[in-house]
């Protein structure tokens, strides 16, 4: 980013951030002078701990595809900008998993590593989510999660070996600069997993399904005031449909609808019986039931939509426009039963925000 562009982004952020933090005009102007001087001399500037905390919360608030933004102010921010080695990164990520998991009472959390600066090694996390299951391509078909094929192969090339089940937890894979990525096994006791059973259909247990409790997205870039943080993993808690209607149900993932329909005795001979819809609903019932039985935070899509409506109302009172990507905000089950389906949103990207980024530049030979 050019100095002029960074300065403009920084000034916009400082004005907004300090206004929301109810800083005095004198405090705001004093900080702006520091930022201008730093950018003029070094081409960049460093966020204070307070700016980083509030900036990360603002990034969540501005996330167009997130339905869970009602809770943006509760985000706990771990400042890990001092981490320089792979081992230090792994320790910070273990801390994140433990704190966020909280025995099942999940806490929205973000861990922020050093920003991308010219002349300094980039810190990158290869995992899409800190906790995810491996995927293997075998002569007998898919074993595990197909979404993880590529990362699983990389882990194996680095020396990792899974147990060969449908639910092998992948290790963390981190990289400093152009060094070879390193993997770190996640201590078993840090990972909450939920076995999926149905409150009324006993045969559901025969599917031997389970899922991890905390979705920690770890491959997005966070931008705050013109500064890019390439490694800033964050989490809320699951909306049930993310697991029941996508991870388990998508044909390119675990593709469980045919098996659920079979154990339910549904007529799958033609689409018009709506067997997929019936199986999908019961699969989601099972997910919500199982998480709640184990005491792990989760929300159904109707409640999440109501919470998003409260978020919209609260933002309106603050004179802040709510941006959103309608195609992502509507839940994958019964979207027309929510107010979101009947609403429209401006999909412009505000700053601070989270952005997709290219995968790390490394091929293991």
C-alpha positions in Angstrom: 0.0 0.0 0.0 1.3 3.5 -0.9 2.0 5.8 1.9 -0.7 8.2 0.8 -3.3 5.5 0.8 -2.1 4.1 4.1 -2.3 7.6 5.7 -5.8 8.1 4.4 -6.9 4.7 5.8 -5.2 5.3 9.1 -6.8 8.7 9.6 -10.3 7.3 8.8 -9.8 4.5 11.3 -8.4 6.7 14.1 -11.3 9.2 13.7 -13.9 6.4 13.8 -12.2 4.3 16.5 -11.5 7.2 18.8 -14.9 8.6 18.3 -16.5 5.3 19.4 -14.1 5.0 22.3 -15.2 8.5 23.3 -11.7 10.0 23.2 -11.4 13.7 23.5 -10.6 15.8 20.3 -7.2 16.5 21.8 -6.4 12.8 22.3 -7.5 12.1 18.7 -5.4 14.9 17.2 -2.4 13.9 19.3 -2.6 10.3 18.0 -3.1 11.4 14.4 0.1 13.5 14.7 2.0 10.4 15.9 0.5 8.3 13.1 1.3 10.8 10.4 4.9 11.2 11.6 5.4 7.4 11.7 4.0 6.9 8.2 6.1 9.8 6.8 9.3 8.4 8.3 8.8 4.6 8.1 5.9 4.1 5.6 3.8 2.5 8.3 2.6 2.8 11.9 1.9 0.5 14.8 -1.5 0.1 16.5 -1.8 0.5 20.2 -3.3 -2.4 22.2 -6.5 -0.4 22.5 -6.7 0.3 18.8 -6.0 -3.3 18.0 -8.8 -4.5 20.3 -11.4 -2.1 19.1 -10.3 -2.5 15.4 -10.7 -6.2 15.6 -14.2 -5.8 17.0 -15.0 -3.3 14.2 -13.8 -5.8 11.6 -16.3 -8.4 13.0 -19.0 -5.8 13.0 -18.3 -5.0 9.3 -18.2 -8.7 8.2 -20.8 -8.8 5.5 -21.2 -12.6 5.5 -21.6 -13.1 9.3 -25.0 -13.5 10.8 -23.6 -13.5 14.3 -22.5 -9.9 14.6 -24.9 -9.0 17.4 -22.1 -10.1 19.8 -19.3 -8.1 18.2 -18.5 -6.1 21.3 -17.9 -9.3 23.3 -14.9 -10.3 21.2 -11.8 -11.2 23.3 -8.6 -10.1 21.6 -5.3 -11.8 22.2 -2.4 -9.6 21.1 0.3 -12.0 19.8 2.3 -9.5 17.7 5.5 -10.4 19.7 5.5 -14.0 18.3 8.3 -14.6 15.9 8.9 -18.4 15.7 6.7 -21.3 14.7 6.8 -22.5 18.3 5.6 -19.2 19.6 2.8 -19.1 17.1 1.7 -22.6 18.0 1.6 -21.8 21.7 -0.6 -18.7 21.0 -2.9 -20.9 18.9 -3.2 -23.5 21.7 -4.0 -20.7 24.1 -6.7 -19.5 21.7 -8.3 -22.9 21.4 -8.4 -23.4 25.2 -9.7 -20.0 26.0 -12.3 -20.0 23.2 -13.5 -23.5 24.1 -14.1 -22.7 27.7 -15.5 -26.1 28.6 -18.2 -25.7 26.0 -19.4 -22.2 26.9 -17.7 -20.8 23.8 -16.1 -17.3 24.0 -15.7 -15.2 20.8 -12.0 -14.8 20.4 -9.3 -13.5 18.0 -5.6 -13.9 18.2 -3.7 -11.3 16.2 -0.1 -11.9 15.0 2.4 -9.4 13.7 1.2 -7.4 10.6 2.6 -7.7 7.1 5.5 -5.3 6.9 8.1 -4.9 4.2 11.4 -6.4 5.1 10.0 -8.7 7.8 9.0 -12.4 7.4 5.3 -13.1 6.9 3.6 -15.2 9.6 1.1 -17.5 8.0 -1.3 -20.2 9.1 -2.1 -22.8 6.5 -5.2 -24.3 8.2 -8.6 -23.0 7.0 -9.8 -23.5 10.5 -7.6 -24.3 13.5 -9.6 -27.4 14.2 -10.6 -29.5 11.2 -10.8 -33.1 10.1 -8.4 -34.7 7.6 -9.5 -35.9 4.2 -7.9 -38.9 2.5 -8.3 -40.1 -1.1 -8.1 -43.9 -1.0 -8.7 -46.7 -3.5 -12.0 -47.3 -1.7 -13.2 -43.7 -2.0 -13.1 -40.7 0.3 -12.1 -41.1 3.9 -12.8 -38.1 6.1 -13.5 -34.5 4.9 -12.8 -33.9 1.2 -12.4 -30.2 1.9 -9.1 -31.0 3.6 -7.5 -33.1 0.9 -4.8 -30.6 0.0 -3.8 -29.7 3.6 -3.8 -33.4 4.6 -1.4 -34.1 1.7 0.9 -31.3 2.9 0.8 -32.5 6.5 1.7 -36.0 5.4 4.6 -34.6 3.2 5.9 -32.9 6.4 5.9 -36.2 8.3 2.4 -36.2 9.9 0.5 -39.4 9.9 -3.2 -39.6 10.8 -5.0 -42.6 12.3 -7.0 -43.1 9.1 -10.5 -42.4 10.4 -13.3 -40.1 9.2 -12.5 -37.7 12.0 -8.7 -37.3 12.3 -7.9 -33.9 13.7 -5.3 -32.2 11.5 -2.3 -30.6 13.2 -1.7 -26.8 13.1 0.5 -25.8 10.2 2.3 -22.5 10.5 5.0 -20.8 8.4 7.5 -18.0 9.1 8.8 -16.3 5.9 9.9 -18.7 3.3 10.9 -21.4 5.7 9.4 -24.9 5.4 6.0 -25.0 7.2 6.0 -26.8 10.5 3.1 -28.8 12.0 2.1 -29.1 15.6 -0.3 -31.7 16.9 -3.2 -30.1 18.9 -3.3 -31.6 22.4 -6.3 -33.9 22.5 -7.6 -32.3 25.8 -7.9 -28.9 24.1 -10.4 -30.1 21.5 -14.1 -30.4 22.3 -15.9 -32.9 20.1 -19.6 -33.8 20.0 -21.0 -37.2 19.1 -24.2 -36.7 17.0 -27.3 -38.5 18.2 -31.0 -37.8 17.6 -33.5 -37.2 20.4 -36.1 -39.6 18.8 -34.4 -41.7 16.1 -32.1 -44.1 18.0 -30.5 -45.5 14.8 -28.9 -42.1 14.3 -26.1 -43.2 16.6 -25.2 -46.0 14.1 -23.9 -43.3 11.7 -21.0 -42.6 14.2 -21.0 -38.9 13.4 -19.2 -36.3 15.5 -18.1 -32.7 15.0 -15.7 -30.3 16.8 -17.2 -27.6 19.0 -15.4 -24.4 18.0 -15.1 -23.1 14.4 -11.9 -21.0 14.4 -11.4 -19.4 10.9 -7.7 -19.0 10.5 -6.8 -18.2 6.8 -8.3 -14.7 6.4 -6.5 -11.3 6.3 -7.7 -8.7 8.7 -7.3 -5.1 7.7 -7.4 -2.3 10.2 -6.6 1.3 9.2 -4.4 0.3 6.3 -2.5 -2.3 8.2 -2.8 -6.0 7.1 -2.7 -8.8 9.6 -2.2 -12.0 7.5 -2.7 -14.3 10.5 -5.6 -13.4 12.8 -7.7 -16.5 13.6 -11.1 -15.8 15.1 -14.2 -17.6 16.2 -17.7 -17.3 17.4 -19.9 -20.4 17.9 -21.6 -22.6 15.4 -25.0 -22.0 13.8 -26.4 -25.5 13.6 -26.9 -25.4 9.8 -23.2 -24.9 9.2 -22.7 -28.4 10.4 -26.1 -30.1 9.7 -26.9 -28.5 6.3 -23.4 -28.0 5.0 -20.5 -30.0 6.5 -22.5 -33.2 6.8 -25.0 -32.7 4.0 -23.1 -31.2 1.1 -22.3 -33.8 -1.6 -18.7 -32.5 -1.8 -18.3 -32.9 2.0 -19.6 -35.8 4.1 -22.7 -36.3 1.9 -24.8 -37.9 4.7 -28.3 -37.2 3.4 -28.6 -40.6 1.5 -27.6 -42.5 4.7 -29.9 -40.5 6.9 -32.8 -41.0 4.5 -32.0 -44.8 4.5 -32.1 -45.1 8.3 -35.3 -43.0 8.4 -36.9 -45.4 5.8 -37.6 -42.6 3.3 -38.6 -43.1 -0.3 -35.6 -41.9 -2.3 -36.9 -43.1 -5.7 -37.8 -39.6 -6.8 -37.1 -36.1 -5.8 -40.7 -35.2 -5.4 -41.0 -37.2 -2.1 -38.8 -34.4 -0.6 -36.7 -37.0 1.1 -33.7 -34.7 1.1 -35.6 -32.0 2.9 -36.9 -34.5 5.5 -33.5 -35.9 6.1 -31.9 -32.5 6.2 -34.3 -31.3 8.9 -33.7 -34.3 11.1 -29.9 -34.1 10.6 -30.1 -30.6 11.9 -32.3 -31.6 14.8 -29.7 -34.1 15.8 -26.8 -31.6 15.6 -28.6 -29.0 17.8 -29.8 -31.7 20.3 -26.3 -33.2 20.6 -24.5 -29.9 21.1 -27.0 -28.8 23.8 -26.9 -32.2 25.5 -23.1 -31.8 25.8 -23.3 -28.2 26.9 -21.5 -26.8 23.9 -22.7 -23.4 22.6 -24.6 -23.5 19.4 -27.5 -21.5 17.9 -30.3 -22.5 15.6 -30.8 -20.5 12.4 -34.1 -18.9 13.5 -32.7 -17.6 16.7 -29.6 -16.4 14.9 -31.8 -14.5 12.4 -33.6 -12.8 15.3 -30.3 -11.8 16.9 -29.2 -10.3 13.5 -32.4 -8.3 13.5 -31.5 -6.9 16.9 -28.1 -6.1 15.6 -29.6 -4.2 12.7 -31.9 -2.2 15.1 -29.0 -1.4 17.4 -26.8 -0.3 14.6 -29.6 2.0 13.3 -29.7 3.7 16.7 -26.0 4.4 16.3 -26.5 5.8 12.8 -24.4 3.1 11.3 -25.5 1.4 8.1 -25.5 -2.4 8.2 -23.7 -3.9 5.2 -24.3 -7.5 4.3 -24.0 -10.3 1.7 -27.6 -11.5 1.4 -26.5 -14.8 -0.2 -24.5 -15.7 2.9 -26.8 -14.2 5.5 -29.8 -16.3 4.6 -29.6 -19.7 6.3 -29.4 -22.8 4.1 -32.7 -24.2 5.6 -36.0 -22.4 5.5 -34.6 -19.0 4.6 -38.0 -17.6 3.7 -39.0 -18.1 7.4 -36.5 -15.4 8.4 -36.7 -11.7 8.0 -33.4 -11.7 6.2 -34.8 -13.4 3.2 -37.2 -10.5 2.7 -34.6 -7.8 3.3 -31.9 -6.3 1.1 -28.4 -5.2 2.1 -25.6 -3.1 0.7 -22.7 -5.5 0.1 -19.9 -2.8 0.1 -16.8 -3.6 2.1 -16.3 -1.3 5.1 -13.0 -1.0 7.0 -11.8 -2.6 9.2 -12.7 -5.9 7.8 -11.7 -9.5 7.1 -10.7 -10.5 3.5 -9.9 -13.7 1.7 -6.2 -14.0 0.7 -4.1 -16.3 -1.4 -2.7 -19.4 0.2 0.9 -19.2 1.5 3.6 -19.4 -1.1 5.2 -22.8 -0.6 5.3 -26.2 -2.3 6.9 -29.0 -0.3 9.2 -31.0 -2.5 
